[in-house]
Amino acid sequence: MQHKNFKNIDKVVYGRGSFNQLAETVEPIRKENKNYFVYVVDNYFKGKPLSNKLQNKPEDLIYYINVDPHEPTTEQIDTLRDEVLSKKGLPSGIIGIGGGSIMDIAKALSLMFTNEGSSTLYQGLNLIKKPGIYHLGVPTISGTGAEVSMTAVLTGPEKKLGLKCDWTVFNQVILDPELIASVPTDWWFYTGMDTYIHCIESHGGIRNNAFSLAYGDKALELCREVYLSEKSGQTPDNDDKLMVASLMGGLSLTYSEVGVCHALSYGLSKIHGTRHCYANCVIFQHLEDIYPKGVKEFNQMIKKHNITLPQNLHKEWDDATLTAMATVSYNLPFMWNHAFGDNYKEIATLDYIKDLFRRL
């Protein structure tokens, strides 16, 4: 058996108000390269109070990026990389402030500043040739686990697949629960459920182990407190818990694997542009035969927080569309292997996957 030897985040600051330490945290790195930082910030914060608290210096570049409705693309990364280098040369580092998509943009940019050619060349495992530059993540929404994962998920012209290697992992993360207080209720639910589904899938397959189970069990416990307990809801205490659950859920899947829901989510997102966390929720509700306990609990959470998910989407899809979606999902063998075991090819056929999409 090949054991995983993944790199973790070098440093983590956690606690309310910790975002205020950003300037002093990155100051030692400013002497690197051309002595400036690139900020990539979710466009949601443009003109809002957070935009006045970035602690940037005049020489820094700030990009406010609209991540709705589409997730990061290889073309977007390549264009932004080339623009920054032509303006000011190699930055000291990248600071990503936002949700999972912004985290992925920051991680991908870090790598592409030092690796030649298009990011499409590096979609896959350990294809990156050189370490990226320093990169720091400040999540403003919790659940995706992007702040801790070794993957920067990008949609390319042919596939949706991550730049995945040890060098993708952030050098530094600042976890400030105050920053997630303004998340709209529906996205607070969708992103939190990404953590929940990470753990259910991590647990429910052949690649789990004591290490992934330990992180996953605690993350699930925290998710249940946030979404199912008598004290559930968007409260400061629950924001603290959700931010920690997201990190632990990300570590659980890193040392195990995700499964059927995520494989299908990649297909739905690639063909229809559906946001990842939302796609997971749309799909997971229909997988009760594969994850019975998880789906039952998930449905209880939906009811408790008055969340409405679409039904009968499949009626809009012809066979060519279903085939395209299923092909994307089929080409994720590690996920199917984890979910169904070594005979997964006999189960997860293209027709089987198309039938799963017909449930939606």
C-alpha contacts under 8 A as a table, 3 or more apart, distances in Angstrom:
res1	aa1	res2	aa2	distance
4	K	255	Y	6.83
6	F	166	D	6.17
7	K	150	M	7.93
7	K	166	D	5.43
7	K	167	W	7.98
7	K	169	V	7.09
8	N	148	V	7.24
8	N	169	V	6.74
9	I	12	V	7.03
9	I	148	V	6.54
9	I	169	V	6.11
9	I	170	F	5.57
9	I	171	N	5.57
9	I	172	Q	6.24
9	I	173	V	7.34
10	D	170	F	7.35
10	D	171	N	5.04
10	D	172	Q	5.94
11	K	171	N	6.47
11	K	172	Q	4.85
11	K	173	V	6.51
12	V	172	Q	5.80
12	V	173	V	4.91
12	V	174	I	5.92
12	V	175	L	7.29
13	V	18	S	6.67
13	V	172	Q	7.96
13	V	173	V	6.34
13	V	174	I	4.78
13	V	175	L	5.94
14	Y	18	S	6.38
14	Y	174	I	6.10
14	Y	175	L	4.62
14	Y	176	D	5.96
15	G	18	S	5.46
15	G	175	L	6.39
15	G	176	D	5.20
15	G	177	P	6.64
16	R	19	F	7.87
16	R	176	D	5.02
16	R	177	P	5.63
16	R	178	E	5.67
17	G	20	N	5.83
17	G	176	D	6.09
17	G	178	E	6.81
18	S	21	Q	5.58
18	S	22	L	7.69
18	S	174	I	6.74
18	S	175	L	7.06
18	S	176	D	5.48
19	F	22	L	5.58
19	F	138	V	7.79
19	F	174	I	6.37
19	F	175	L	7.52
19	F	176	D	5.95
20	N	23	A	7.50
20	N	53	K	7.71
21	Q	24	E	5.63
21	Q	25	T	6.01
22	L	25	T	5.05
22	L	26	V	6.39
22	L	54	L	7.85
22	L	55	Q	6.99
22	L	174	I	7.87
23	A	26	V	5.57
23	A	27	E	6.03
23	A	55	Q	5.70
23	A	56	N	7.32
24	E	27	E	5.13
24	E	28	P	7.82
25	T	28	P	7.32
26	V	29	I	5.39
26	V	30	R	6.75
27	E	30	R	5.42
28	P	31	K	6.66
29	I	32	E	5.72
29	I	92	S	6.33
29	I	93	G	7.42
29	I	134	Y	7.82
30	R	33	N	8.00
30	R	35	N	4.88
30	R	36	Y	6.12
30	R	37	F	7.47
30	R	92	S	5.63
30	R	93	G	7.87
31	K	34	K	7.62
31	K	35	N	5.28
31	K	92	S	7.11
32	E	35	N	5.70
32	E	91	P	7.68
32	E	92	S	4.88
33	N	90	L	5.88
33	N	91	P	5.92
33	N	92	S	5.23
34	K	88	K	7.42
34	K	89	G	6.44
34	K	90	L	5.78
34	K	91	P	5.45
34	K	92	S	6.14
35	N	91	P	6.47
35	N	92	S	5.43
36	Y	59	E	5.90
36	Y	60	D	5.14
36	Y	61	L	7.74
36	Y	91	P	5.40
36	Y	92	S	5.38
36	Y	93	G	7.30
37	F	59	E	7.78
37	F	60	D	4.92
37	F	61	L	6.42
37	F	91	P	5.59
37	F	92	S	5.55
37	F	93	G	5.15
37	F	94	I	5.85
37	F	95	I	7.19
38	V	60	D	5.86
38	V	61	L	4.81
38	V	62	I	5.92
38	V	63	Y	7.63
38	V	91	P	6.74
38	V	93	G	6.46
38	V	94	I	4.92
38	V	95	I	6.21
39	Y	60	D	7.48
39	Y	61	L	6.10
39	Y	62	I	4.62
39	Y	63	Y	6.00
39	Y	94	I	5.98
39	Y	95	I	4.79
39	Y	96	G	6.03
39	Y	97	I	7.54
40	V	62	I	6.14
40	V	63	Y	4.92
40	V	64	Y	6.01
40	V	65	I	6.75
40	V	94	I	7.45
40	V	95	I	6.21
40	V	96	G	4.94
40	V	97	I	6.29
40	V	102	I	6.89
40	V	105	I	7.79
40	V	106	A	6.76
41	V	45	F	7.32
41	V	62	I	7.40
41	V	63	Y	6.14
41	V	64	Y	4.80
41	V	65	I	6.03
41	V	96	G	6.02
41	V	97	I	4.76
41	V	98	G	5.89
41	V	102	I	6.84
42	D	45	F	6.02
42	D	46	K	7.63
42	D	64	Y	5.61
42	D	65	I	5.18
42	D	66	N	6.18
42	D	67	V	6.98
42	D	97	I	6.45
42	D	98	G	5.02
42	D	99	G	7.37
42	D	102	I	6.45
43	N	46	K	5.28
43	N	64	Y	4.65
43	N	65	I	4.86
43	N	66	N	4.93
43	N	67	V	7.53
44	Y	48	K	7.96
44	Y	66	N	7.39
45	F	48	K	5.08
45	F	49	P	7.50
45	F	50	L	6.20
45	F	51	S	5.98
46	K	50	L	7.99
46	K	51	S	5.86
46	K	64	Y	6.74
47	G	51	S	6.10
48	K	51	S	5.66
48	K	52	N	7.49
49	P	52	N	5.52
49	P	53	K	6.99
50	L	53	K	5.14
50	L	54	L	6.83
51	S	54	L	5.90
52	N	55	Q	7.76
56	N	60	D	6.23
57	K	60	D	5.50
65	I	102	I	7.89
67	V	70	H	5.84
67	V	71	E	5.92
67	V	72	P	7.21
67	V	101	S	6.66
67	V	102	I	7.54
68	D	71	E	7.16
69	P	273	G	7.23
69	P	274	T	7.49
69	P	275	R	7.01
70	H	273	G	5.68
70	H	274	T	7.17
70	H	275	R	6.69
71	E	101	S	6.06
71	E	154	L	7.35
71	E	155	T	7.23
71	E	273	G	7.36
71	E	275	R	6.53
71	E	276	H	7.97
72	P	76	Q	6.73
72	P	77	I	7.55
72	P	101	S	6.20
72	P	104	D	7.38
72	P	105	I	6.48
72	P	153	V	7.34
72	P	154	L	5.31
72	P	155	T	6.30
73	T	76	Q	5.18
73	T	77	I	6.49
73	T	154	L	4.94
73	T	155	T	4.53
73	T	156	G	5.75
74	T	77	I	5.21
74	T	78	D	6.18
74	T	118	S	7.38
74	T	119	S	5.57
74	T	120	T	6.03
74	T	154	L	5.82
74	T	155	T	6.09
74	T	156	G	5.17
74	T	157	P	7.96
75	E	78	D	5.17
75	E	79	T	6.05
75	E	118	S	7.94
75	E	119	S	7.86
75	E	156	G	7.29
76	Q	79	T	5.29
76	Q	80	L	6.14
77	I	80	L	5.26
77	I	81	R	6.02
77	I	105	I	6.91
77	I	108	A	7.03
77	I	109	L	6.25
77	I	112	M	7.86
77	I	119	S	7.24
78	D	81	R	5.19
78	D	82	D	6.20
78	D	112	M	7.55
78	D	118	S	6.04
78	D	119	S	6.49
79	T	82	D	5.28
79	T	83	E	6.15
80	L	83	E	5.08
80	L	84	V	6.17
80	L	109	L	7.99
81	R	84	V	5.39
81	R	85	L	6.27
81	R	109	L	6.38
81	R	112	M	6.89
81	R	113	F	6.29
82	D	85	L	5.29
82	D	86	S	6.12
83	E	86	S	5.27
83	E	87	K	6.24
84	V	87	K	5.16
84	V	88	K	6.21
84	V	89	G	6.80
84	V	90	L	7.88
85	L	88	K	5.59
85	L	89	G	4.25
85	L	90	L	5.86
85	L	113	F	7.94
86	S	89	G	6.16
88	K	91	P	7.54
90	L	113	F	7.12
91	P	94	I	7.43
91	P	133	I	7.80
92	S	133	I	6.97
92	S	134	Y	6.78
93	G	110	S	7.36
93	G	133	I	5.68
93	G	134	Y	4.54
93	G	135	H	5.40
93	G	136	L	7.77
94	I	106	A	6.16
94	I	109	L	7.65
94	I	110	S	6.45
94	I	133	I	7.52
94	I	134	Y	6.37
94	I	135	H	4.62
94	I	136	L	6.28
95	I	106	A	6.66
95	I	135	H	5.84
95	I	136	L	4.85
95	I	137	G	5.96
95	I	138	V	7.55
96	G	102	I	5.95
96	G	103	M	5.68
96	G	105	I	7.61
96	G	106	A	5.20
96	G	135	H	7.68
96	G	136	L	6.25
96	G	137	G	4.88
96	G	138	V	5.97
96	G	139	P	7.84
97	I	102	I	6.53
97	I	103	M	7.19
97	I	137	G	6.25
97	I	138	V	4.72
97	I	139	P	5.88
97	I	140	T	6.70
98	G	101	S	7.59
98	G	102	I	5.33
98	G	103	M	6.79
98	G	138	V	6.57
98	G	139	P	5.15
98	G	140	T	4.80
98	G	141	I	6.75
99	G	102	I	5.47
99	G	103	M	6.29
99	G	139	P	5.53
99	G	140	T	5.59
99	G	141	I	5.08
99	G	142	S	7.32
99	G	144	T	7.89
100	G	103	M	4.98
100	G	104	D	6.21
100	G	139	P	7.45
100	G	141	I	7.61
100	G	144	T	5.71
100	G	145	G	7.43
100	G	146	A	5.32
100	G	147	E	7.38
101	S	104	D	5.07
101	S	105	I	6.21
102	I	105	I	4.98
102	I	106	A	6.17
103	M	106	A	5.23
103	M	107	K	6.23
103	M	137	G	6.22
103	M	138	V	7.89
103	M	139	P	7.29
103	M	146	A	6.03
103	M	147	E	6.30
103	M	152	A	7.68
104	D	107	K	5.11
104	D	108	A	5.98
104	D	146	A	6.74
104	D	151	T	7.47
104	D	152	A	4.38
104	D	153	V	6.07
104	D	154	L	7.71
105	I	108	A	5.16
105	I	109	L	5.97
105	I	152	A	7.04
106	A	109	L	5.23
106	A	110	S	6.18
106	A	135	H	6.87
106	A	136	L	7.91
106	A	137	G	7.56
107	K	110	S	5.23
107	K	111	L	6.63
107	K	135	H	6.75
107	K	152	A	5.92
107	K	168	T	5.66
107	K	169	V	7.17
107	K	170	F	6.95
108	A	111	L	5.30
108	A	112	M	6.15
108	A	152	A	5.68
108	A	163	L	6.93
108	A	168	T	7.18
109	L	112	M	5.02
109	L	113	F	6.09
110	S	113	F	5.71
110	S	114	T	7.52
110	S	132	G	4.77
110	S	133	I	5.09
110	S	134	Y	6.82
110	S	135	H	6.25
110	S	168	T	7.85
111	L	114	T	5.84
111	L	115	N	6.36
111	L	128	I	7.56
111	L	130	K	7.58
111	L	131	P	6.42
111	L	132	G	3.95
111	L	133	I	6.72
111	L	167	W	7.49
111	L	168	T	6.94
112	M	115	N	4.92
112	M	116	E	6.97
112	M	119	S	6.71
112	M	132	G	6.92
113	F	116	E	7.79
113	F	132	G	6.59
113	F	133	I	7.19
114	T	130	K	6.41
114	T	131	P	7.01
114	T	132	G	5.62
114	T	133	I	7.28
115	N	128	I	7.11
115	N	129	K	6.61
115	N	130	K	6.19
115	N	132	G	7.74
117	G	121	L	7.25
118	S	121	L	5.82
118	S	122	Y	7.83
119	S	122	Y	5.38
119	S	123	Q	6.83
120	T	123	Q	5.56
120	T	156	G	6.29
121	L	127	L	7.83
122	Y	125	L	7.99
122	Y	127	L	5.14
122	Y	128	I	5.82
122	Y	163	L	5.86
123	Q	127	L	7.26
123	Q	154	L	7.73
123	Q	161	L	5.57
123	Q	162	G	5.33
123	Q	163	L	4.84
123	Q	164	K	7.41
124	G	127	L	6.27
124	G	161	L	6.37
124	G	162	G	5.86
124	G	163	L	5.60
124	G	164	K	5.96
125	L	162	G	7.85
125	L	163	L	6.76
125	L	164	K	4.86
125	L	165	C	6.09
126	N	129	K	7.98
126	N	163	L	7.81
126	N	164	K	5.93
126	N	165	C	4.84
126	N	166	D	7.91
127	L	163	L	7.68
127	L	164	K	7.67
127	L	165	C	7.58
128	I	131	P	7.66
128	I	163	L	7.55
128	I	164	K	7.97
128	I	165	C	7.10
131	P	167	W	5.53
132	G	167	W	6.51
132	G	168	T	7.62
134	Y	170	F	7.74
134	Y	171	N	6.25
135	H	170	F	5.55
135	H	171	N	5.70
135	H	172	Q	6.83
136	L	170	F	5.69
136	L	171	N	5.96
136	L	172	Q	4.72
136	L	173	V	5.54
136	L	174	I	7.73
137	G	147	E	6.22
137	G	170	F	6.57
137	G	172	Q	6.48
137	G	173	V	4.78
137	G	174	I	6.43
138	V	147	E	7.71
138	V	173	V	5.94
138	V	174	I	5.11
138	V	175	L	6.38
138	V	176	D	7.83
139	P	142	S	6.78
139	P	147	E	6.69
139	P	174	I	7.48
139	P	175	L	6.69
139	P	176	D	7.94
139	P	179	L	7.74
139	P	180	I	7.96
140	T	179	L	5.08
140	T	180	I	4.90
141	I	179	L	7.51
141	I	180	I	5.11
141	I	183	V	6.74
141	I	188	W	7.41
141	I	191	T	7.44
142	S	145	G	7.35
142	S	180	I	7.15
142	S	188	W	7.63
142	S	191	T	6.25
142	S	192	G	6.30
142	S	242	L	6.30
142	S	243	M	5.30
142	S	246	S	5.72
143	G	191	T	4.53
143	G	192	G	4.35
143	G	193	M	6.81
143	G	194	D	5.46
143	G	195	T	4.75
143	G	242	L	7.20
143	G	243	M	7.29
143	G	245	A	7.42
143	G	246	S	4.53
143	G	247	L	7.87
143	G	249	G	7.97
144	T	147	E	7.78
144	T	191	T	5.96
144	T	192	G	7.45
144	T	194	D	5.65
144	T	195	T	6.08
144	T	246	S	6.46
144	T	250	G	7.38
144	T	277	C	7.26
145	G	148	V	5.71
145	G	149	S	6.16
145	G	195	T	6.88
145	G	246	S	5.09
145	G	247	L	5.47
145	G	248	M	7.81
145	G	249	G	6.42
145	G	250	G	4.29
145	G	251	L	7.79
146	A	149	S	5.12
146	A	151	T	7.46
146	A	152	A	7.68
146	A	250	G	7.10
147	E	170	F	7.17
147	E	173	V	6.98
147	E	247	L	6.99
148	V	169	V	6.48
148	V	170	F	7.01
148	V	247	L	6.06
148	V	250	G	6.03
148	V	251	L	6.88
149	S	152	A	7.95
149	S	168	T	7.89
149	S	169	V	6.16
149	S	250	G	5.93
149	S	251	L	7.05
149	S	254	T	6.62
150	M	164	K	5.60
150	M	165	C	5.80
150	M	166	D	6.00
150	M	167	W	7.45
150	M	168	T	5.09
150	M	169	V	4.78
150	M	254	T	7.62
151	T	162	G	5.36
151	T	163	L	5.54
151	T	164	K	4.41
151	T	165	C	6.90
151	T	168	T	6.17
151	T	169	V	7.42
152	A	162	G	4.95
152	A	163	L	5.13
152	A	164	K	6.54
152	A	168	T	6.90
153	V	160	K	7.08
153	V	161	L	5.57
153	V	162	G	3.83
153	V	163	L	6.39
154	L	160	K	5.72
154	L	161	L	5.69
154	L	162	G	5.54
154	L	163	L	7.45
155	T	158	E	7.98
155	T	159	K	6.04
155	T	160	K	4.10
155	T	161	L	6.42
155	T	270	K	6.73
156	G	159	K	5.21
156	G	160	K	5.78
156	G	161	L	7.69
159	K	270	K	7.09
159	K	328	V	6.91
160	K	266	Y	6.65
160	K	270	K	5.92
160	K	328	V	7.74
163	L	168	T	7.30
164	K	168	T	6.37
165	C	168	T	5.54
165	C	169	V	7.73
166	D	169	V	5.98
167	W	170	F	7.87
170	F	173	V	6.68
175	L	243	M	7.18
176	D	179	L	5.84
176	D	180	I	7.89
177	P	180	I	5.68
177	P	181	A	7.16
177	P	236	P	7.53
177	P	239	D	5.65
177	P	240	D	5.35
177	P	243	M	6.52
178	E	181	A	5.67
178	E	236	P	7.61
178	E	239	D	7.74
179	L	182	S	7.17
180	I	183	V	5.67
180	I	239	D	6.84
181	A	234	Q	7.47
181	A	235	T	7.85
181	A	236	P	7.27
181	A	239	D	6.98
183	V	187	W	6.60
183	V	188	W	5.82
184	P	187	W	5.56
184	P	188	W	6.03
185	T	188	W	4.93
185	T	189	F	6.23
185	T	234	Q	7.79
186	D	189	F	5.13
186	D	190	Y	6.23
186	D	307	I	6.99
187	W	190	Y	4.83
187	W	191	T	5.80
187	W	192	G	7.98
188	W	191	T	5.67
188	W	192	G	5.99
189	F	192	G	5.19
189	F	193	M	6.03
190	Y	193	M	5.16
190	Y	194	D	6.50
190	Y	277	C	5.43
190	Y	278	Y	5.48
190	Y	281	C	6.53
191	T	194	D	5.05
191	T	195	T	7.00
191	T	277	C	5.38
191	T	278	Y	7.54
192	G	195	T	5.38
192	G	196	Y	6.55
192	G	223	C	7.44
192	G	242	L	7.09
192	G	246	S	7.45
193	M	196	Y	4.70
193	M	197	I	5.91
193	M	277	C	7.36
193	M	281	C	7.03
194	D	197	I	5.15
194	D	198	H	5.98
194	D	277	C	5.54
194	D	280	N	6.84
194	D	281	C	7.75
195	T	198	H	5.00
195	T	199	C	6.42
195	T	219	A	7.61
195	T	223	C	7.91
195	T	245	A	7.01
195	T	246	S	5.53
195	T	249	G	5.37
195	T	250	G	7.26
196	Y	199	C	5.39
196	Y	200	I	6.33
196	Y	219	A	7.49
196	Y	220	L	6.13
196	Y	223	C	6.50
196	Y	249	G	7.40
197	I	200	I	4.98
197	I	201	E	5.98
197	I	261	C	7.96
197	I	280	N	7.83
197	I	284	F	7.92
197	I	294	G	7.87
198	H	201	E	5.41
198	H	202	S	5.89
198	H	249	G	6.10
198	H	250	G	7.26
198	H	252	S	7.59
198	H	253	L	6.13
198	H	258	V	6.12
199	C	202	S	4.88
199	C	203	H	5.97
199	C	216	G	5.03
199	C	217	D	7.55
199	C	219	A	7.30
199	C	220	L	6.70
199	C	249	G	5.79
199	C	252	S	6.50
199	C	253	L	6.80
200	I	203	H	5.30
200	I	204	G	6.03
200	I	216	G	7.94
200	I	291	Y	7.56
200	I	294	G	6.28
201	E	204	G	4.95
201	E	205	G	6.75
201	E	257	E	7.27
201	E	258	V	5.07
201	E	259	G	5.25
201	E	260	V	7.67
201	E	261	C	7.93
201	E	291	Y	7.96
201	E	339	A	7.54
202	S	205	G	6.43
202	S	207	R	7.67
202	S	208	N	6.14
202	S	212	S	7.28
202	S	213	L	7.77
202	S	216	G	7.45
202	S	252	S	6.49
202	S	253	L	5.31
202	S	256	S	5.62
202	S	257	E	5.29
202	S	258	V	5.27
202	S	259	G	7.24
203	H	208	N	5.73
203	H	212	S	7.68
203	H	213	L	6.35
203	H	216	G	7.30
203	H	256	S	7.93
204	G	208	N	7.53
204	G	291	Y	7.48
204	G	339	A	6.65
205	G	208	N	6.19
205	G	257	E	7.88
205	G	259	G	7.50
205	G	338	H	4.81
205	G	339	A	4.61
205	G	340	F	6.90
205	G	341	G	7.38
206	I	337	N	7.73
206	I	338	H	5.10
206	I	339	A	6.79
206	I	340	F	7.69
206	I	341	G	6.14
207	R	256	S	5.10
207	R	257	E	6.49
207	R	338	H	5.72
208	N	211	F	7.99
208	N	212	S	5.98
208	N	213	L	6.65
208	N	255	Y	7.45
208	N	256	S	4.88
208	N	257	E	7.42
209	N	212	S	5.43
209	N	213	L	5.93
209	N	255	Y	7.88
209	N	256	S	7.08
210	A	213	L	5.07
210	A	214	A	6.00
211	F	214	A	5.35
211	F	215	Y	6.73
211	F	252	S	7.47
211	F	255	Y	7.10
212	S	215	Y	5.45
212	S	216	G	5.96
212	S	251	L	6.96
212	S	252	S	4.20
212	S	253	L	6.76
212	S	254	T	7.72
212	S	255	Y	5.40
212	S	256	S	5.90
213	L	216	G	4.87
213	L	217	D	5.69
213	L	252	S	6.59
214	A	217	D	5.35
214	A	218	K	6.49
214	A	252	S	7.67
215	Y	218	K	5.49
215	Y	219	A	6.22
215	Y	248	M	5.17
215	Y	249	G	6.49
215	Y	251	L	6.59
215	Y	252	S	5.23
216	G	219	A	5.03
216	G	220	L	6.04
216	G	248	M	6.50
216	G	249	G	5.57
216	G	251	L	7.90
216	G	252	S	5.10
216	G	253	L	7.99
217	D	220	L	5.18
217	D	221	E	6.21
218	K	221	E	5.02
218	K	222	L	6.27
218	K	245	A	7.35
218	K	248	M	7.45
219	A	222	L	5.13
219	A	223	C	6.14
219	A	244	V	7.56
219	A	245	A	4.37
219	A	246	S	7.17
219	A	248	M	5.70
219	A	249	G	5.64
220	L	223	C	4.95
220	L	224	R	6.17
220	L	245	A	7.42
221	E	224	R	5.26
221	E	225	E	6.42
222	L	225	E	5.08
222	L	226	V	6.21
222	L	241	K	5.97
222	L	242	L	6.79
222	L	245	A	6.03
223	C	226	V	5.04
223	C	227	Y	5.94
223	C	228	L	7.77
223	C	241	K	7.81
223	C	242	L	6.73
223	C	245	A	6.77
224	R	227	Y	5.23
224	R	228	L	4.97
224	R	229	S	6.34
225	E	228	L	5.73
225	E	229	S	4.88
225	E	231	K	7.14
225	E	232	S	6.06
225	E	238	N	7.67
226	V	229	S	6.65
226	V	231	K	7.28
226	V	232	S	4.62
226	V	233	G	6.06
226	V	234	Q	7.83
226	V	238	N	5.40
226	V	241	K	7.21
226	V	242	L	6.93
227	Y	232	S	4.95
227	Y	233	G	6.22
227	Y	301	M	6.00
227	Y	304	K	7.88
227	Y	305	H	7.88
228	L	231	K	7.92
228	L	232	S	5.68
228	L	300	Q	7.64
228	L	301	M	6.06
228	L	304	K	7.30
229	S	232	S	5.02
232	S	235	T	7.90
232	S	238	N	7.26
233	G	238	N	7.01
233	G	305	H	7.97
234	Q	238	N	6.26
234	Q	239	D	6.70
235	T	238	N	5.15
235	T	239	D	6.10
236	P	239	D	4.99
236	P	240	D	6.40
237	D	240	D	5.26
237	D	241	K	6.54
238	N	241	K	4.91
238	N	242	L	5.98
239	D	242	L	5.12
239	D	243	M	6.15
240	D	243	M	5.46
240	D	244	V	6.61
241	K	244	V	5.30
241	K	245	A	6.07
242	L	245	A	4.86
242	L	246	S	6.06
243	M	246	S	5.28
243	M	247	L	6.66
244	V	247	L	5.25
244	V	248	M	6.27
245	A	248	M	5.09
245	A	249	G	5.82
246	S	249	G	5.10
246	S	250	G	6.14
247	L	250	G	5.18
247	L	251	L	6.42
248	M	251	L	5.03
248	M	252	S	6.11
249	G	252	S	4.96
249	G	253	L	6.43
250	G	253	L	5.45
250	G	254	T	6.14
251	L	254	T	4.90
251	L	255	Y	6.34
252	S	255	Y	5.60
252	S	256	S	6.25
253	L	256	S	4.81
253	L	257	E	4.83
253	L	258	V	6.02
254	T	257	E	6.36
257	E	334	F	7.52
257	E	335	M	6.44
257	E	338	H	6.50
258	V	261	C	7.89
258	V	262	H	6.33
258	V	263	A	7.97
258	V	335	M	5.68
258	V	338	H	7.32
258	V	339	A	7.81
259	G	262	H	5.72
259	G	263	A	6.26
259	G	335	M	4.59
259	G	336	W	6.10
259	G	338	H	6.32
259	G	339	A	5.18
260	V	263	A	5.13
260	V	264	L	6.21
260	V	335	M	6.63
260	V	336	W	6.42
260	V	339	A	6.47
261	C	264	L	5.25
261	C	265	S	5.99
261	C	280	N	6.13
261	C	283	I	6.25
261	C	284	F	5.86
261	C	287	L	7.72
262	H	265	S	4.75
262	H	266	Y	6.25
262	H	280	N	6.54
262	H	335	M	7.82
263	A	266	Y	5.44
263	A	267	G	6.86
263	A	329	S	4.94
263	A	330	Y	7.55
263	A	332	L	6.46
263	A	335	M	6.43
263	A	336	W	7.58
264	L	267	G	5.17
264	L	268	L	6.30
264	L	283	I	7.40
264	L	325	M	7.84
264	L	326	A	7.47
264	L	329	S	5.37
264	L	353	I	7.90
264	L	357	F	7.57
265	S	268	L	5.06
265	S	269	S	5.95
265	S	276	H	6.49
265	S	279	A	5.47
265	S	280	N	5.63
265	S	283	I	7.15
265	S	329	S	7.74
266	Y	269	S	5.16
266	Y	270	K	5.92
266	Y	276	H	7.50
266	Y	328	V	6.84
266	Y	329	S	6.15
267	G	270	K	5.25
267	G	271	I	6.20
267	G	324	A	7.71
267	G	325	M	4.42
267	G	326	A	6.23
267	G	327	T	7.45
267	G	328	V	4.95
267	G	329	S	5.01
268	L	271	I	5.60
268	L	272	H	5.73
268	L	273	G	7.16
268	L	274	T	6.34
268	L	279	A	6.83
268	L	325	M	6.01
269	S	272	H	5.37
269	S	273	G	4.54
269	S	274	T	4.39
269	S	275	R	6.23
269	S	276	H	6.39
269	S	279	A	6.96
270	K	273	G	5.63
270	K	274	T	7.56
270	K	325	M	7.47
270	K	328	V	7.53
271	I	321	T	7.85
271	I	324	A	7.13
271	I	325	M	6.06
274	T	278	Y	7.14
274	T	279	A	5.98
275	R	278	Y	5.54
275	R	279	A	5.96
276	H	279	A	5.04
276	H	280	N	6.23
277	C	280	N	5.16
277	C	281	C	6.55
278	Y	281	C	5.20
278	Y	282	V	6.27
279	A	282	V	5.07
279	A	283	I	6.19
280	N	283	I	5.22
280	N	284	F	5.81
281	C	284	F	5.22
281	C	285	Q	6.54
281	C	309	L	7.69
282	V	285	Q	6.33
282	V	286	H	7.93
282	V	309	L	6.15
282	V	310	P	6.89
282	V	360	L	7.24
283	I	286	H	5.79
283	I	287	L	7.16
283	I	360	L	6.49
284	F	287	L	5.38
284	F	288	E	7.88
284	F	295	V	6.70
285	Q	288	E	6.98
285	Q	295	V	5.90
285	Q	298	F	7.30
285	Q	299	N	6.94
286	H	295	V	7.81
286	H	359	R	6.44
286	H	360	L	6.87
287	L	290	I	5.42
287	L	291	Y	6.06
287	L	292	P	7.38
287	L	295	V	6.78
288	E	291	Y	5.21
288	E	292	P	4.36
288	E	293	K	7.63
288	E	294	G	7.73
288	E	295	V	5.39
288	E	296	K	7.25
289	D	292	P	5.57
291	Y	294	G	5.40
291	Y	295	V	6.00
292	P	295	V	5.39
292	P	296	K	6.17
293	K	296	K	5.21
293	K	297	E	6.29
294	G	297	E	5.27
294	G	298	F	6.00
295	V	298	F	4.81
295	V	299	N	6.08
296	K	299	N	5.29
296	K	300	Q	6.50
297	E	300	Q	5.03
297	E	301	M	6.41
298	F	301	M	5.09
298	F	302	I	6.33
299	N	302	I	4.98
299	N	303	K	6.26
300	Q	303	K	5.22
300	Q	304	K	6.15
301	M	304	K	5.07
301	M	305	H	6.25
302	I	305	H	5.50
302	I	306	N	5.93
302	I	307	I	5.07
302	I	308	T	7.41
303	K	306	N	5.14
303	K	307	I	6.53
304	K	307	I	8.00
310	P	313	L	7.02
311	Q	360	L	6.14
312	N	315	K	5.85
312	N	359	R	7.56
312	N	360	L	5.63
313	L	316	E	5.88
313	L	317	W	7.44
313	L	360	L	5.52
314	H	317	W	5.25
314	H	357	F	6.88
314	H	358	R	5.20
314	H	359	R	7.04
314	H	360	L	5.68
315	K	318	D	7.88
317	W	320	A	7.92
317	W	321	T	5.70
317	W	322	L	6.38
318	D	321	T	5.39
318	D	322	L	6.38
319	D	322	L	5.02
319	D	323	T	6.00
320	A	323	T	5.06
320	A	324	A	6.19
321	T	324	A	5.11
321	T	325	M	6.26
322	L	325	M	5.16
322	L	326	A	5.98
322	L	354	K	5.81
322	L	357	F	7.08
323	T	326	A	5.05
323	T	327	T	5.95
323	T	350	L	7.63
323	T	354	K	6.60
324	A	327	T	5.20
324	A	328	V	6.56
325	M	328	V	5.44
325	M	329	S	6.51
325	M	354	K	7.81
326	A	329	S	5.05
326	A	330	Y	5.83
326	A	350	L	6.13
326	A	353	I	5.59
326	A	354	K	5.54
326	A	357	F	7.71
327	T	330	Y	4.97
327	T	331	N	6.30
327	T	350	L	6.83
328	V	331	N	5.52
328	V	332	L	7.48
329	S	332	L	5.81
329	S	353	I	7.64
330	Y	333	P	6.82
330	Y	348	A	7.34
330	Y	349	T	7.39
330	Y	350	L	6.48
330	Y	353	I	7.30
332	L	335	M	5.84
332	L	336	W	6.87
333	P	336	W	5.20
333	P	337	N	5.92
334	F	337	N	5.08
334	F	338	H	6.06
335	M	338	H	5.17
335	M	339	A	6.23
336	W	339	A	5.07
336	W	340	F	5.93
336	W	341	G	7.59
336	W	344	Y	6.03
336	W	348	A	6.81
337	N	340	F	5.40
337	N	341	G	4.90
337	N	342	D	5.82
337	N	343	N	7.54
337	N	344	Y	5.35
338	H	341	G	5.77
339	A	344	Y	7.87
340	F	343	N	6.97
340	F	344	Y	5.10
340	F	347	I	7.51
341	G	344	Y	5.50
342	D	345	K	7.83
343	N	346	E	5.71
343	N	347	I	7.12
344	Y	347	I	5.11
344	Y	348	A	5.72
345	K	348	A	5.40
345	K	349	T	6.28
346	E	349	T	6.52
347	I	352	Y	7.17
348	A	352	Y	5.78
348	A	353	I	6.28
349	T	352	Y	5.10
349	T	353	I	6.28
350	L	353	I	5.20
350	L	354	K	6.20
351	D	354	K	5.02
351	D	355	D	6.23
352	Y	355	D	5.08
352	Y	356	L	6.39
353	I	356	L	4.97
353	I	357	F	6.45
354	K	357	F	5.11
354	K	358	R	6.32
355	D	358	R	4.91
355	D	359	R	6.76
356	L	359	R	5.43
356	L	360	L	7.52
357	F	360	L	5.60
